[in-house]
Amino acid sequence: MTAVAPRAQRGPCQGDGTRSIRLAHTLVAVRESRETLVSDLRERGVSAPVIDEAESVVAELVANAVRHARALPDGCVRIRWKVKAGAVEVEVRDGGGETNPRPVRTSPLAARGRGLRIVRSMAHEWGVLEESNGRTVWAALGGPSRRRAG
């Protein structure tokens, strides 16, 4: 499958709002998602610490989607992010997989397995939405989340 070029749905360059891209379900999507997200957040004036956290989180979530889950029906993974009052929520949607995303304990010498622990340490909230046609893993950074439960 050939790579799908990032196609961000863009509104005004500054301010709040949601953006979304679909990328080919390959490891190249990790780099492309980071570059697109960081560029957009900089254009919108999000603070550098929140941008750094969002970059790390999107890289972990996209890598997990590519390594551990199926592609969406169109062969892609969808990355969506929302900015509101300087806070950022990042979502990565894939076709679901055999395992449930959760932080695990790893040995100090393990080459993998720290991704969701990193996400958990940076995000003030994160979660997994399982649906019949896929899975969305999300994280909220830099402020309160609209998803906060009761």
Backbone as CSV, one residue per row, in Angstrom:
resi,resn,N_x,N_y,N_z,CA_x,CA_y,CA_z,C_x,C_y,C_z
1,MET,0.837,-1.175,0.000,0.000,0.000,0.000,0.879,1.235,0.000
2,THR,0.522,2.220,-0.764,1.274,3.463,-0.795,0.842,4.354,0.355
3,ALA,1.725,5.242,0.732,1.437,6.147,1.838,0.322,7.104,1.451
4,VAL,-0.498,7.449,2.405,-1.548,8.429,2.217,-1.004,9.748,2.721
5,ALA,-1.022,10.755,1.879,-0.505,12.057,2.275,-1.370,12.644,3.376
6,PRO,-0.748,13.333,4.345,-1.538,13.961,5.389,-2.488,14.983,4.772
7,ARG,-3.755,14.902,5.169,-4.731,15.859,4.693,-5.412,16.448,5.908
8,ALA,-4.873,17.507,6.413,-5.470,18.128,7.582,-6.691,18.920,7.164
9,GLN,-7.741,18.818,7.953,-8.914,19.651,7.747,-8.625,20.928,8.503
10,ARG,-8.373,22.000,7.795,-7.926,23.226,8.441,-8.981,24.312,8.394
11,GLY,-9.089,24.986,9.491,-9.884,26.193,9.584,-8.899,27.329,9.726
12,PRO,-9.185,28.289,10.584,-8.255,29.389,10.812,-6.937,28.874,11.383
13,CYS,-5.849,29.553,11.086,-4.533,29.126,11.559,-4.384,29.286,13.066
14,GLN,-5.052,30.235,13.658,-4.918,30.475,15.090,-6.162,29.993,15.814
15,GLY,-5.987,29.629,17.080,-7.131,29.406,17.927,-7.533,27.966,18.122
16,ASP,-8.745,27.841,18.636,-9.297,26.550,18.996,-9.818,25.816,17.773
17,GLY,-10.139,24.558,17.983,-10.759,23.781,16.925,-10.117,22.423,16.757
18,THR,-10.751,21.617,15.910,-10.339,20.238,15.685,-9.694,20.092,14.319
19,ARG,-8.646,19.305,14.254,-7.978,18.954,13.001,-7.916,17.440,12.932
20,SER,-7.825,16.911,11.715,-7.808,15.468,11.540,-6.996,15.114,10.303
21,ILE,-6.234,14.024,10.398,-5.521,13.491,9.245,-5.697,11.985,9.219
22,ARG,-5.582,11.422,8.039,-5.573,9.966,7.863,-4.245,9.633,7.209
23,LEU,-3.557,8.654,7.782,-2.259,8.246,7.253,-2.256,6.738,7.044
24,ALA,-1.435,6.295,6.107,-1.298,4.859,5.854,-0.890,4.154,7.143
25,HIS,-1.410,2.984,7.360,-1.176,2.185,8.560,0.226,1.561,8.480
26,THR,1.246,2.415,8.527,2.651,2.002,8.488,3.417,2.823,9.517
27,LEU,4.632,2.406,9.837,5.434,3.157,10.809,5.800,4.553,10.330
28,VAL,5.739,4.801,9.027,5.983,6.151,8.506,4.955,7.127,9.092
29,ALA,3.782,6.628,9.419,2.732,7.471,9.992,3.160,8.108,11.315
30,VAL,4.067,7.471,12.036,4.531,8.038,13.309,5.199,9.388,13.047
31,ARG,6.157,9.408,12.145,6.858,10.660,11.825,5.905,11.684,11.220
32,GLU,5.090,11.264,10.275,4.185,12.195,9.597,3.168,12.797,10.571
33,SER,2.668,12.004,11.492,1.698,12.529,12.462,2.361,13.537,13.399
34,ARG,3.578,13.231,13.848,4.306,14.176,14.722,4.535,15.494,14.008
35,GLU,5.047,15.430,12.785,5.364,16.656,12.047,4.120,17.505,11.788
36,THR,3.033,16.868,11.392,1.799,17.599,11.098,1.208,18.210,12.356
37,LEU,1.153,17.440,13.431,0.608,17.927,14.694,1.428,19.097,15.236
38,VAL,2.729,18.944,15.288,3.593,19.997,15.837,3.467,21.281,15.019
39,SER,3.481,21.160,13.711,3.347,22.340,12.854,2.032,23.068,13.131
40,ASP,0.943,22.321,13.218,-0.357,22.928,13.468,-0.410,23.588,14.839
41,LEU,0.087,22.911,15.858,0.037,23.479,17.206,0.890,24.736,17.317
42,ARG,2.032,24.763,16.649,2.862,25.977,16.647,2.124,27.127,15.982
43,GLU,1.492,26.850,14.835,0.735,27.892,14.124,-0.369,28.471,14.992
44,ARG,-0.926,27.663,15.871,-2.032,28.110,16.706,-1.596,28.663,18.055
45,GLY,-0.296,28.765,18.261,0.214,29.408,19.462,0.108,28.590,20.735
46,VAL,0.055,27.267,20.622,0.039,26.411,21.806,1.415,26.491,22.463
47,SER,1.455,26.429,23.788,2.722,26.569,24.508,3.681,25.428,24.169
48,ALA,4.965,25.730,24.218,6.008,24.752,23.870,5.939,23.485,24.730
49,PRO,5.731,23.586,26.058,5.655,22.346,26.841,4.490,21.440,26.419
50,VAL,3.351,22.015,26.089,2.203,21.207,25.660,2.485,20.605,24.283
51,ILE,3.126,21.364,23.396,3.489,20.821,22.085,4.438,19.638,22.239
52,ASP,5.437,19.765,23.099,6.385,18.667,23.317,5.670,17.419,23.822
53,GLU,4.772,17.592,24.776,4.027,16.452,25.297,3.136,15.842,24.218
54,ALA,2.441,16.683,23.454,1.560,16.189,22.391,2.353,15.426,21.335
55,GLU,3.541,15.907,21.010,4.385,15.217,20.032,4.763,13.820,20.523
56,SER,5.167,13.714,21.777,5.529,12.406,22.330,4.320,11.479,22.399
57,VAL,3.201,12.011,22.836,1.989,11.196,22.982,1.498,10.704,21.627
58,VAL,1.422,11.571,20.630,0.927,11.117,19.323,1.864,10.071,18.738
59,ALA,3.161,10.219,18.936,4.113,9.229,18.425,3.859,7.863,19.077
60,GLU,3.659,7.851,20.380,3.404,6.585,21.083,2.093,5.954,20.637
61,LEU,1.034,6.767,20.536,-0.270,6.219,20.173,-0.311,5.706,18.738
62,VAL,0.313,6.426,17.821,0.338,5.976,16.422,1.200,4.718,16.295
63,ALA,2.341,4.697,16.951,3.198,3.501,16.900,2.452,2.285,17.435
64,ASN,1.725,2.457,18.539,0.940,1.344,19.078,-0.142,0.906,18.108
65,ALA,-0.802,1.851,17.474,-1.865,1.508,16.514,-1.306,0.704,15.348
66,VAL,-0.142,1.088,14.873,0.461,0.401,13.724,0.991,-0.974,14.133
67,ARG,1.607,-1.068,15.309,2.209,-2.334,15.741,1.203,-3.346,16.271
68,HIS,0.149,-2.872,16.937,-0.702,-3.785,17.695,-2.153,-3.859,17.225
69,ALA,-2.518,-3.091,16.221,-3.926,-3.069,15.793,-4.031,-3.168,14.278
70,ARG,-5.239,-3.430,13.832,-5.515,-3.460,12.396,-5.733,-2.039,11.886
71,ALA,-5.594,-1.894,10.581,-5.908,-0.625,9.929,-7.415,-0.425,9.900
72,LEU,-7.843,0.806,9.713,-9.240,1.082,9.414,-9.556,0.471,8.050
73,PRO,-10.808,0.353,7.668,-11.150,-0.276,6.385,-10.455,0.323,5.162
74,ASP,-10.095,1.605,5.223,-9.412,2.232,4.082,-7.890,2.067,4.134
75,GLY,-7.383,1.245,5.068,-5.947,1.006,5.173,-5.200,2.068,5.955
76,CYS,-5.921,2.911,6.656,-5.311,4.044,7.348,-5.478,3.945,8.855
77,VAL,-4.847,4.888,9.507,-5.055,5.197,10.912,-5.447,6.681,10.917
78,ARG,-6.402,7.046,11.783,-6.852,8.443,11.826,-6.313,9.107,13.080
79,ILE,-5.759,10.295,12.904,-5.267,11.081,14.021,-6.092,12.355,14.061
80,ARG,-6.649,12.641,15.218,-7.453,13.849,15.382,-6.957,14.560,16.629
81,TRP,-6.928,15.884,16.578,-6.568,16.639,17.766,-7.433,17.869,17.858
82,LYS,-7.658,18.271,19.088,-8.493,19.429,19.370,-7.724,20.345,20.299
83,VAL,-7.792,21.637,20.005,-7.177,22.650,20.862,-8.300,23.506,21.424
84,LYS,-8.265,23.682,22.728,-9.227,24.566,23.368,-8.540,25.238,24.541
85,ALA,-8.442,26.554,24.463,-7.832,27.358,25.532,-6.438,26.856,25.890
86,GLY,-5.649,26.479,24.877,-4.277,26.047,25.093,-4.108,24.593,25.474
87,ALA,-5.206,23.907,25.781,-5.151,22.471,26.083,-5.322,21.698,24.774
88,VAL,-4.753,20.505,24.718,-4.799,19.686,23.504,-5.294,18.295,23.858
89,GLU,-6.245,17.803,23.073,-6.660,16.406,23.152,-6.255,15.739,21.850
90,VAL,-5.603,14.598,21.959,-5.147,13.832,20.803,-5.877,12.495,20.800
91,GLU,-6.372,12.099,19.623,-7.022,10.798,19.462,-6.372,10.055,18.306
92,VAL,-6.188,8.757,18.470,-5.712,7.902,17.385,-6.714,6.770,17.242
93,ARG,-7.268,6.654,16.052,-8.279,5.625,15.774,-7.717,4.593,14.812
94,ASP,-7.922,3.318,15.163,-7.475,2.219,14.305,-8.601,1.207,14.194
95,GLY,-8.335,0.100,13.556,-9.342,-0.929,13.352,-9.494,-1.903,14.500
96,GLY,-8.859,-1.646,15.625,-8.932,-2.542,16.782,-7.914,-3.662,16.680
97,GLY,-7.745,-4.369,17.761,-6.755,-5.438,17.790,-7.118,-6.500,18.800
98,GLU,-6.223,-7.452,18.940,-6.452,-8.589,19.831,-6.202,-8.249,21.295
99,THR,-5.386,-7.245,21.554,-5.049,-6.888,22.935,-5.686,-5.556,23.304
100,ASN,-5.871,-5.341,24.596,-6.414,-4.077,25.088,-5.262,-3.139,25.443
101,PRO,-5.312,-1.903,24.963,-4.249,-0.961,25.318,-4.257,-0.670,26.819
102,ARG,-3.127,-0.913,27.464,-2.983,-0.616,28.883,-1.502,-0.537,29.209
103,PRO,-1.150,0.308,30.169,0.252,0.369,30.585,0.653,-0.955,31.233
104,VAL,1.852,-1.409,30.936,2.355,-2.649,31.527,3.705,-2.393,32.175
105,ARG,4.016,-3.204,33.150,5.345,-3.142,33.758,6.312,-3.892,32.850
106,THR,7.462,-3.311,32.647,8.485,-3.957,31.822,9.779,-4.020,32.614
107,SER,10.643,-4.883,32.167,11.955,-4.944,32.811,12.759,-3.731,32.368
108,PRO,13.725,-3.318,33.177,14.544,-2.155,32.807,15.287,-2.341,31.484
109,LEU,15.523,-3.575,31.071,16.259,-3.830,29.839,15.363,-4.062,28.626
110,ALA,14.052,-4.044,28.824,13.125,-4.293,27.715,13.242,-3.199,26.660
111,ALA,13.223,-3.602,25.393,13.328,-2.642,24.295,12.003,-1.947,24.012
112,ARG,10.894,-2.548,24.422,9.567,-1.989,24.160,8.705,-2.124,25.400
113,GLY,7.509,-1.531,25.308,6.528,-1.738,26.363,6.301,-0.566,27.291
114,ARG,6.948,0.561,27.026,6.807,1.716,27.910,5.855,2.781,27.382
115,GLY,5.347,2.608,26.181,4.583,3.651,25.496,3.411,4.205,26.281
116,LEU,2.518,3.357,26.742,1.353,3.862,27.459,1.698,4.361,28.851
117,ARG,2.802,3.896,29.414,3.257,4.482,30.686,3.731,5.909,30.456
118,ILE,4.369,6.148,29.317,4.781,7.509,28.949,3.548,8.382,28.749
119,VAL,2.572,7.866,27.998,1.339,8.618,27.773,0.682,8.948,29.111
120,ARG,0.549,7.970,29.961,-0.079,8.169,31.270,0.664,9.218,32.088
121,SER,1.988,9.249,31.997,2.755,10.207,32.795,2.619,11.641,32.276
122,MET,2.353,11.808,30.999,2.252,13.152,30.420,0.823,13.693,30.413
123,ALA,-0.131,12.832,30.193,-1.524,13.262,30.069,-2.169,13.402,31.440
124,HIS,-3.023,14.413,31.593,-3.774,14.473,32.845,-4.970,13.542,32.795
125,GLU,-5.340,13.118,31.595,-6.357,12.087,31.399,-6.037,11.348,30.112
126,TRP,-6.402,10.094,30.043,-6.299,9.336,28.801,-7.273,8.169,28.895
127,GLY,-7.591,7.588,27.759,-8.518,6.482,27.799,-8.623,5.763,26.467
128,VAL,-9.447,4.728,26.471,-9.649,3.883,25.296,-11.145,3.762,25.061
129,LEU,-11.569,4.001,23.843,-12.962,3.811,23.447,-13.011,2.635,22.488
130,GLU,-13.615,1.549,22.920,-13.771,0.361,22.081,-15.129,0.436,21.403
131,GLU,-15.122,0.239,20.100,-16.362,0.234,19.339,-16.365,-0.991,18.441
132,SER,-17.511,-1.318,17.891,-17.610,-2.528,17.067,-16.734,-2.453,15.821
133,ASN,-16.470,-1.263,15.328,-15.691,-1.128,14.091,-14.304,-0.522,14.310
134,GLY,-13.807,-0.513,15.547,-12.469,0.018,15.779,-12.264,0.470,17.209
135,ARG,-11.153,1.153,17.396,-10.744,1.598,18.723,-10.138,2.990,18.602
136,THR,-10.425,3.822,19.599,-9.812,5.133,19.690,-9.101,5.230,21.031
137,VAL,-7.827,5.589,20.997,-7.074,5.859,22.220,-6.840,7.359,22.245
138,TRP,-7.150,8.007,23.361,-7.080,9.459,23.449,-6.303,9.875,24.694
139,ALA,-5.792,11.097,24.627,-5.080,11.678,25.765,-5.326,13.176,25.785
140,ALA,-5.469,13.734,26.981,-5.679,15.168,27.172,-4.434,15.756,27.835
141,LEU,-3.960,16.858,27.276,-2.710,17.474,27.715,-2.906,18.957,27.966
142,GLY,-2.273,19.482,28.990,-2.219,20.915,29.199,-3.447,21.573,29.800
143,GLY,-4.405,20.826,30.270,-5.591,21.447,30.868,-6.712,20.457,31.025
144,PRO,-7.861,20.919,31.480,-8.988,20.008,31.709,-9.549,19.464,30.395
145,SER,-10.081,18.277,30.463,-10.613,17.589,29.291,-12.126,17.649,29.270
146,ARG,-12.697,17.717,28.094,-14.154,17.663,27.950,-14.678,16.280,28.294
147,ARG,-13.823,15.291,28.393,-14.238,13.917,28.651,-14.308,13.583,30.119
148,ARG,-13.963,14.513,30.968,-13.910,14.230,32.410,-15.248,13.659,32.880
149,ALA,-15.185,12.535,33.535,-16.400,11.867,34.000,-16.754,12.365,35.402
150,GLY,-18.054,12.562,35.616,-18.664,12.906,36.877,-17.796,13.454,37.879
